[in-house]
């Protein structure tokens, strides 16, 4: 027996995955641009920036009621 409701949900998930991949590709492109602007290897990893990004994601996740365990 075919569960049409399940198929519909999976189709929506597939569409979201496609959109997500487009965003990831854009982000990778921007990260590569940033890397090109950095002159020295010790500039590549910015611990302050990483910490800020993770904190922002955590805040936005809580605000949007996304489980962040």
C-alpha positions, -999 to +999 in steps of 0.1 A: +000+000+000+013+034-010+013+061+017+006+092-003+009+115+027+044+102+034+054+106-003+042+142-002+062+149+029+093+133+014+089+154-017+088+186+004+120+174+022+137+168-011+129+203-022+142+217+010+174+197+006+179+211-029+175+247-015+199+239+013+225+226-011+223+258-031+229+279+000+258+257+010+274+261-024+270+299-021+286+299+013+315+278+002+321+303-027+321+332-002+344+313+021+368+307-007+368+344-015+376+352+021+405+327+019+419+344-012+420+378+006+441+364+035+478+367+031+491+344+059+480+310+070+476+321+106+448+344+094+428+315+080+412+304+113+396+332+131+386+318+165+367+349+175+347+348+143+339+311+148+328+317+183+306+346+172+290+325+144+283+296+168+268+319+194+246+336+167+234+303+155+226+292+190+206+324+196+187+322+164+179+285+170+164+293+204+145+322+189+131+300+162+124+272+187+149+248+170+162+221+193+199+228+198+209+198+220 
